[in-house]
Amino acid sequence: MLAFESPVGWNAARPGLARIGPSACVLCGRTDDCPEKYGEKRTYVEYNLTFHYYCLLMSSGIWQRGEEDEGVDGFLITDIKKEVNRAAKLKCNICKKKGASIGCVAPKCKRSYHFPCGLQRECIFQFMEDFRSYCWEHRPVQEFTDKEPREASQCTICLDLVEHISVYTVLKSPCCKNAWFHRECLQYQALSAGIFFFRCTVCNNKDKFQKEMLRMGIHIPERDASWELEENAYQDLLHCYQHCDVKRCLCKKGRDYNEPDSKWEIKRCQYCGSRGTHLACSSMKSWEQNWDCMECRSIFAKSGQYSKRKKRALAASEKTNGTTCLLEEPPPKSPRQSSGSPRNFLLQSPKMMCQNLSPCSPLELPASNRMTMSLSPVMSNRNWSLSLRHKHLREKRREVCNILKELKAQVKTKTTRLNINVENIWSSALKGFRQRIFSPTNTIEVNFSNCKNRSKTNTSAASKHHFFQLLMLHLQNSSLFEGSSGKNLSLDFQAVKENLYFEAGKMIAVSLVHGGPSPGFFSKTLFECLVYGPENVKPVLEDVADVDVAQTIQTIKYANNLSSLQSTLQDCCEFLAAAGCSRPVTALCDKNMLMNDLLIYHVIKRITLPLESFRQGLKTLGVLEKMQMHPDVFSSIFCYKPERLSAETVCDLFTIHSSSDVNKVEGADFWMGYLQDVESGESVVTLEDILLFVTGSCYVPSVGFDPEPTIKFLHISYPIGNRLLNSLELPITKTYQQFKNIMELTIRNTLRVEKD
């Protein structure tokens, strides 16, 4: 074994020298193993040598005089010994210990330091040319002009705020005026991307960007990107789906058993290829026979094309007990609603309310009578139709609530805390959802970093509800979506690159299951693309957000003769070529097919990547699967705005827990009358204020409240809202006016204090 003397070194036999452990770097003396900061930690047993690669690379008195296969990557062993001996005489200006092998290259500067000490003191090391090092006083700085915006902006890598100031930790792009980064973010990206893929995240410039980052001390390794170097990184792309998905698999060797050229060969769905069946399990006589899965069958059924296809005999496994063999279990039946439930009545006007709150009120009348009383004699057909539509949506949302409660059973008691900045809701939410400890199945707690500390009882539920409400509002108005009312996905290449569509889908899924609001802004086309697949959806002109594109398609639509149509197409030939729709038109009827192709391109094909990424995000917690199983139900919360709170809605939310004879409790009459006053604007508070006071949320979550809101009438002086239990304790008063005054005073003051 080759041993050589080192004043810092590893030869313990030498007297008067400090002994360093066998894993310590011979240059800096540290045992840290941090490749991101100090480079790879290497140990050469034959030389009894351990060092950080960057410590060796940046040392001022050593050069690669050998070939790459000589010594240590071209550093000769004799040169390393000399460098260690030289460094032993130099004291670090930062830690005051010997072994400082790196010196500042600025003229007349005598400072020396260890590599880790230099990083700590914000020195700059240039990993290029002759590997220069600059101390904290002489390091290069980026120039700032007077026209530079001084307000903070987002780091385009981590999306956190970055100040526009000339400091070591902040770097700006040389090619984009408004691109700013954290130094740490850039360094991690450079190590991951390598010299072939490291470039500006905004404009994609490579040469100019890399040159400036190297000058400012960012190390760009000369290798391929980390994702390209992973072993079998793309192996999954070569795998074929081999699993039997029918309800009753007949193969004794299991669903994954596949024996070619036999009845146990697995046949994949001819359309999606993502489901399969053994030939025997679906009574298929040969491999050439086509088979389609349940999901694809449902798509064809909805499009009306399935009935036109040739019917095949049901498999033996599908005829068992007279039931159809489906790939998924049938959805559970929704609990039957009792027509006589006392919580389904329609509240009257304030005057009618006073008359009907006696023990012989509509609460005790049959449902048909209550419906008759609730309708105005002069109600128009339009209002009647609108009322039925709202009633239909309410029924669908109740079904969604039951389905989401099933998904919520996955949520565990283990908590994950998200630190959220209200002023930068998107970046802080993105950071929280991307943290390693985040799990969609954990209970979510939200802490607003720019809010005053309050008791957990009052703010834990309210903070989470408020966070999800702000997040959904931000997504609705973000650049990920386009359109006025019913929105479709937009095409944002930067968002695709940063995987933001996936994160948006994931956030919506988590919001629905964890008690947040529903999106309510999806277009019918976007929703159907998610549920049935983009290939089964026909967009309409209203889906086109670009005004110029919509106007061009509309011009084609209203061409009333072949000559004007051909003239229009001639004027927009480049537009047609870009969409792949440039073809001769010989008849006026050809315009319909042309319009359809243009709509499909601009609304669907153009956003194929964002749509697939968004769908993957929505699979979180099984939300997309439930959407595909119950499309009609889920469209009520994805494509329609939540219904405004009404006295009826709030009344239905609460279950009254009091004496057995509830209708004789005078407080119940006062509570219902007060809700009517609030709805009609005869109060200083709103229905949202009441809900916020009790539950911490100003909206009704799609998954419902857990636990369900309750009301108790007690002999107390003022109302009490318990947000942990979603319970409202109400005082029993002698008069309605007393009840109303106490309610308004307490709710208004409580919410005002919380807001302040």
N, C-alpha and C positions, 0 to 999 in steps of 0.2 A: 504494500500500500504506500502510495506516495504521500509524504507529509512534509509540509513546509512551514516555516515560522511565520507567525502573524502577531503583531502587537495587539490587535483586537481579538485575535484569532482563537483557534481551536486547539493549539498545542499546549495542553495543561502542564507539561513537564517543564516548561520554561518559567523560571522564577520571576516574580515581580509583575506578572501579567494577570489581569482579571480573567477568571475562567468563564466562558460562555457556554451554555448548554449546546448539545449537538444539533439542535434544531434552530439555533439562532443564526441570523444572517451575519456573515463575516464582515460586512461593510457597515451596516447600521446597528448591529447588535440586537435587533428585535426578533422575537419569535413569532410575530403576527403572520398569519397566512391569509392574506386578503388580495387575491389576484386582481380585483377591480382597481385597487389603489396602488399596490406595490408591484404588480406583475406576478407571474407565476413563481412560486417558491420552489427552488430546485435543490436537490441534494445529490451529490456525486460521491458515492461511497468510496470509489477507487482513489479519489483525491481528498477524501475526508473534508468535503466542502459543501456548505449550504449558503445560499444567497437568494435575495429577491432579484428577479430579472431586471427590474427597472433600476435598482440600486447599482447593478453592474453596468447597465446600458448608459446611465447618465453620469457615471464617475468621470471626472475631468482628466485624469491622467492615464487613461487606457484606451486602446484602439483595437479594432478587429484586424489584426495583422495576418491571421491565418485564413485558410479556406473554411467554408461552412462546416465541414466534417472534422476540422481540427480543433482540439481543446474543447471549449464550451462555446458553440455557435460562432467559431472564429476567434474567440478570445483565448489566447495561449495561456497555459497554466503559469508559465514564468512571468507573463505580464500581470496576471491576477495577483501573484505574490508581491510583485513590486508595487502594485497599486494599494494593496492592503498595508504594506509597510509605509508607503507615503502618507496614506490617510491617518495612520496611527499618530503622526506628529501634529495633526491639525485638529484644533478644538472647534466644535460646532458652536456657532454664534447664537444658536437658539436654545439647545439643551445643555450647553457648556461641557459636554462630554467629548472625548477624543474619537477619532474615526471618521471625521467629516470628509468624505471623498469628493464632494461636489462643491464647485466654486462658482460665484457669479462671474459672467464673462464681461461685464461692464468695465471699461478702462478705470484703473485706479481703485476698483472696489476689491476689498480684501476679505469679504465675507465667505465663509465656508459652512456647510451644513450637511446633515444626513438627508437622504431623500424623504423619509417620512416626516422629518422635522420641517423640511421645505414645504411640503404639502400643507402642513398644519399652519405655517406662517404665510401661506398664500404666495409662495414663489411660483414661477412659471418655468416649466420644463418643455422644451421643444423637441418632439420626437421626429426629427427630420434632419437631413444634411449632416452637420457635425454635432448634433444633439447638444445644443446650448442650454444653459440654465441662467435665469435672472432672479436676483433676490427681490424682496418685497418693495425695495425702493427704486430699483431700476427696471422692473418688469415692463413689458410693452402694454400699452393700453389702447382701447378702441377710441377713435375720434367721434365726438358728438358735435353736431351742428346746432345752431340756435333754432333751426326749424324742427328739430326732433320733438315729437310729442312727449310731454313730461308726465302725463298721467299713466298709471299702471295699466298693463294689458295682460293677456293670458300667455303663459308659456305654451307654445304650440305642441309640446310633447306631453307634459303632465296636466295642462289646462289650469294650473294654479296661477295666481296673480304673480307678476314679476315687475318690479319697479324699473323705470327707465333711468337708471343712474349708473355712473361709471364706477363699478365695483368689481372685485374679483369674481364674485359668485354669479354675475350677470353678463351674458354675451348677446350681441345682436348680429343678425344675419348681414353679410356684406352685399347680398344680392336683393334682399327684400327690406324695404324701409320699415315695415310694421311687424317684422318677425323678431321676437325676443325670446331668450331661453335662459333657463337655469344652467349653470356650468355642469352641475352634477347630472342633470337630465341628458345633456349633450354627450357627456362622457360615457354614460351607460348605453346610449343609443349607438355611439361609435364602436364600442366594444362588441355590441350585438351585430351591427350591420357590416362591419369590416370595410376595407377600402373600396370594395366594388359597389356597395349599396348605401354607404353613408353620404347623405346629401341633404340639401335644404328641405325641410318638411313642408314649405309653402310653395316654392316655385320649382323644386326638384333640381336646382342647379347643383352640379357636383364639383367641378374644377375650382371655381372661385370660392365656393363655400369651404371646401376642404383646405385650401391654401390658408384662408384666414383662421380656421379653427386650429390648424397645426401651429400657426404663429402664436395663437393665444393659449397654447399648452394642452390642447385636446389630443389624446393619443388615439390614432386610428390604426389598428393592427392590419398588417398586410396579409390578409386571409379572406376567405369567403365568409358570407354571413353565417351566424350560428345556426340559423334554421336550415341552411343548406348542408351543414356538416353533420347533422343528426343522422345516426345510423337508421336506415329503413324509414326515413322521414316521410316518404310517400308510398310506403308499402300498402297502406289501407286502400289506395286507389286501385290496386291490383286485385283486391278481394271481391269475390262474387257472393251475393247473399244466398245462404244455404240454411234454411230453417223452415219447418212446416208450421204454418200459422193457423190452420183450421182448428175449430173448437175441439174436436176429438181426433187426435192423431192416432192412427191404427198401428203405427210402427212400434214394435216392442223394443227396438234399440234406441228409441228416443227421437225427438223432433229434429235433431241436428244430423241424424244419420242419412247419408246419401250414397246410394249404390247405382252408378250409371248402368244404363241398359237393363233396368229391372223396374218392377213396380214401386220400388223404394227410391227411385231417382226423384230429386227435387226439381219441380218446375216453378219458375218465377213468373210473376204477373207480367203479361205481355205489354202492359202500359207503363207501370212505374218501376217494375223490377225490384221493389223493396219489400215484397211479401212473397211467400212461397208455399208450396204444398207438395207432399208426396203424390205420385200419380195415383196410388191406390186409395189414398185418403180422400180424393175428390173424384173417384171412379173414372179416371182418365185411362183410356186404353193404350194410348201411345204418346210419346214425347212431343210429336208434331202437333198434337191437339192444343189449341189455345186455352189459356186460363187467365182470368182476371180476378183481382182481389176485391174484397168488399168495399173498400174506399173508392176504387175506380168504378165499381158497379154503381155506387151511390151517385157519383158524378154524372155518369151517363143517364141515370134515372132522372136526375134533376134537369138535365139538358133535353130530355125527351128522346134521346137516341138509343137508349138501352132496349126499349121495346122493339126497335127495328132489327136488332141483332138476332141471330139465330139462337133460339133457346136450347139449352142442354139439359139433360136429365139430372135431377138432384143426386148428389153423391149419397152413398149409403149412410155415411156419417151425418148427412144433412137431414135425413128423413127420420132420425131417431126421435121418438116421442112427438112427432109431428112438428118439430121446430126447425127453423132454418139454421144452418151452421154458419155463424158469422165469425169474423176474425176478432171482433170485440164482443164483450158481454153487452146485452141490451141495457140501456140506461135505466136506473131505478125509477119507479113511478113516483111522481110528485105527490105529496100528501094531499088528500082531497080537501078542498075548502068547503066548510060548512056554510050553506046559504043563510043560515040563521045566526051566524056569529055576530055578537053585539059590537064587534070592532069594525064592521064593514059598512056602517051607516054613512050616509052623506050628510054632512052638517048643513044646516040652513043658514039663512041670513040672520043677523043679530036679533031682529025682532022675532022671527020664527023660533030662534033658539030659546028665547025666554019663555015662549009658550010651550015648547016641546021638551023641556028639561024636567018635567014632572015625572013621577013613577010611571005614567002612561005615555012616555015619550016614544019616539021611533025606535028606541033601543029594544022595545018589546014587540014591535010590529013585525010581521012577516017581511022577507026581503023584497017581495014584489010591491008591497004597500010603501015600504021605505023608498024604493026607487021612484014610485009615482010622486010621492011628496017632494022629492028632491028636485024634480024637473019643473022648470017654469012652463006654464001653459003656452007661452008664446015662443018657446025655444025653437029656433030655426033648424032646418034640416042640416045646415052646415055645422052648427054648434053640436047637434046631436051626433053627427058623424065624427066630429073632433073629440067629443066626449067618449065615444066608443073606442076611438084610436088610443086615447090616453089610458082607458081601462085595459085595453089589450096589452099595451106596453107595460103597465103595472104588473099584469099577470106574468108576462115574460120575465120581468126583472125579479119577481119572487122566485121563479124557477132558477134563474141564474144564481140567486142568493143561495139556494139549496145546493147547487152544484159546487159553488166556490167554497161552501162550508166543508164539503167533502175534501177538497184540495187543501183546505186549511188544517186538516188533521195531520198533515205532514210537518207542520211547524212545531218545533221543539221548544222547550223552556229555556234552553241555552240562548243567551242574548248576544247580539252584535250591536255595538254602539256606533252611530254615524255622527261625525262632527260636521255640522252644516253651517255654511255662511249664507244667510238669506240674500245678501247682495250679489252673490255669485253661486246661485243654487245649482247650476248645471255642473260646473267644474268640481264643486265640493261633493255633489252626489256621485259623479263619475269616479272620483277618487275613492269614495267610500265603497262603492260597488265593486271596485277593482282591487281592493285590499285583499291580502291573502286570507285573512281570517273571516272574510265575509262569506256567508252561506245563506241561500234563499230560504233554507229550512229553519234558520235561527230566528228567534224573536227579535224584532228590530226596535232599538231605542234610539231616539234622535236628540242630539244636544245642539242647540243653536249657539255657535261660538260667539256671536255678537249680541247675545241677549243676557240680561241679568239672571243670576241664579235664583231659582224659585224652588219651592218644595216639590218633591217628586210627585206627590199626590195630585197637585194641580196642573202639572205641566207634561208628564210623560205621555199621556194619551193625546193631549192637545198638540204637542210638538210633532208627534208622528203624523197625525191627521193633517196638520198645517204643511208639513214637509211634502207629503204626497200630493196635496192640492197644488202647491207651488210648482212641483216637478211636472205634473201633468199639464199645467198651464204653460210652462216653458216649452215642453215638447210640442204642444199644439202650435206655438208661434215660432218654433225653431226652423232652421234651414233644412232640416231633415224631411219636412213635409211641405207641400205646396198646394195651393188652391184657396178658395175663399171660405166656404162653409164645410162641405164634405171634402176632406183632404186626401191626396194620394202621396206616395213617397216621391221625393225629389231625387235628382242625381247630383250627388256631391262627392267627387272623387276623393277629396281629403277625408271626408267622413267615412268613406269605404275603407280607405287606407288605415284609418285609426280605429276601425271596427265599431263605430258609433251607432250604426243601425242595429247591430246585435245588442249593444248596451241599452238602446231605447226600447227594444222589444222586451228585454229582460226586466227593465224598470216597470213597464206597463204590467207585465205578468205579476211581478212582486207586489205592485200597488194593489191590484185586484184581490190577491189572496190575503194580504196583510192589512186590509181595511182602508185602502186608499180609494179615491174616486175613480169612476170609469172614464175612459178617454172621451167618448161621445163625439169625436170629430172625424171619424173615418168616413170616407166615401163608400158607397155600396160596392164600387169596383174594387177598391183596395181590400175590403173585407172578404169579398168573394175570391180574390186572388189568394188570400191567406187560407181560406177554407177549402176551396175546390181546386186550387192550382191555377196559375196564370193562363195556361193553355185552354182552360174551359170558360174563360170570361170574355165578354164582349164589352169594351168600354164605349162610352158615349162622348159626345162633343163637350159636355159640361166637365168632363174629367181633365181636359187640357187646360193647364194653368197659364201657359205662355199665350199672351194675347195675340201676337203675330201668327203663331202656329194655328190657333183656333180660327183666326180670321181667314187664313189661307184655306183651311179645310172647309170653312163655311162657304167661301166663294166657289169651291168645287161643288159643294152640295147644291147650291142654288143656280148652277149653270143650267139653263132651260133648253139648250140645243147643243148638238154635237160641235158646231163651229165655235161657240163661246167656250165650251168645255176644253177643246183642244187649244184654244188661245190662252186660256187660264193656265193650263198645264205647261205650255211653252214658256210662260212668264215665270213659272216657279220650278223650272227643270232642275236647278241645283237643290232645291228643297226636297224634291222627289228622289233625287239620286242619293242624298244623304240618308234618307229613310229606306233605301233599297226598293223604292216603288216606281222607278223609272221604266215604263213600258208603254207600248203603243196602245192607244184607245181608239177603237173602231165603232163603238156604239155608245149612246148616251147612258144606257143601263150599266156600263162598265164603271161609272163613277161610284156606284154603291160599294163595289168590291174595293175600289181604290181608296175610298174614304175609310172603310173598315181596316184596311192594311195600315193606313197612316195612323189611325187611332191606336191600333195595337202596338205599333212601333213607339209612338211618343208617350203612351201611357203605361205600357207594360214592358215591351222588349228592352227599352232604354234603361229600365231600372231593375234588370234581372239580378244583378249582384246585390244592390241594396235590399231587394225583396227577399232573397234567400237568406241574407244575413239577419234581416228583421224577423223572419219566420223562425230561425234558430233561436233567437232571443226569446220569442214568445213561447217556446217549448218549455221554458223554465217552470218548474212546479206542475207541469202537465196542462198548462192553460190552453195551448194550441190544440192539443188532442181533444179537449172538451169542446172547444170551439167547432172543431170538425165533426164531432158527434152531435152537437146541438146548435147548428148554425142559426136557425130561426130565433132561438132564444138569446144567443149571445149578440146578435145584431142589435138588440134593443139597448145594449149598453155601449157598443162600439160605434154605432152609426147615428145614435140619437142623444141629444143633450139630456142630462138628468132633469127630471120633472121638478119644477119649482116647488118649494115647500108650501104646503097648504095646511089649513087647520085640520083637515081630514087626515093628511099624511102624518102630521105630528101626533094627532090623537091615536092613530093606528099603531104608532111606534111603541107607545107606553102601555104597559099592563098595570092596572090599578090594584094595589095590594092594600086592602084595608079591612073593614068589617065585612062579614058575609053578605050583608045587604047593602051593596055599594051604592045603589041608586038613591038610597035615603040619606046618604052622606051629603050634606049640603055643599061640602068642599068640591065634590065631583062636578056639581052644576057650575060652580064658580070657575073651575079649571077649564071646562069646555066653553063657557061663555067668554073667558079671557082669550082663548085661542082665536075665537071669532073676531074679537075686537082687534087683536094684533094683525090678523089677516086683512081686515078692512081698513087698516091704517089708523085706528083710533087708539094707538099706543105709541110710547116713545121707544119701545124695543121692537125687534122683528122676530119672526119665527126662527131665523138663523141664530139670533142671539140666545133664544131659549135653548135650542139644541146645543149650542156651544157651551152654555152655562152648565148643562147636565153632563154632556159626553166629551167635551173638548173638541168636537167637530161641528162645523157649520153646514155639513152635508151628510146625507145618508150613504154610508159605504155600500158598494155593490155586494159585499159579503155579509152585510148587516152588522149590527153592533154585538159585541161579545163582552159581557153578558147583555141580554136584551134589556132595554130601558124599562124601569118600573117607577111607579108613583106610590108614595105613602102619605096619608093624611095624619098629621100628629098635632099634639097641643104644643106647638113651638111658636116663637115670635116672628121668625122670618124663614123663607125657603132656603134649603140647603141642597146643593148639587154635588154628588159624589161621583167623580169621573172614573174612579177605579171600578165602581160597581154599576155605573150608568144609572144611578138611582136619584130620584128627585123627591125630597121630603117637603111637603107643603103644609103651611099652617091652616088650621081651621079657624075661620073668622066669622063674625056675626053678619057682616054685610059684604056684598060683592065689591063695593067701592074700597073697603078696607083691604080685601084680598088683592085687588088690582094695584092699589098704591104700594103695598108691600112688595109685590112681585116686581114691579117696574123699578122701584128704588134699589132693591137688592141686586137684580140682574144687571142694571145699568152701571152701578157703582163697582160691582165685582169685575165686569169686563173692562171698565175704564182703568181700574188699578192694574190689571194684567197687561193692558196695552201700554200703559206708561212705564 
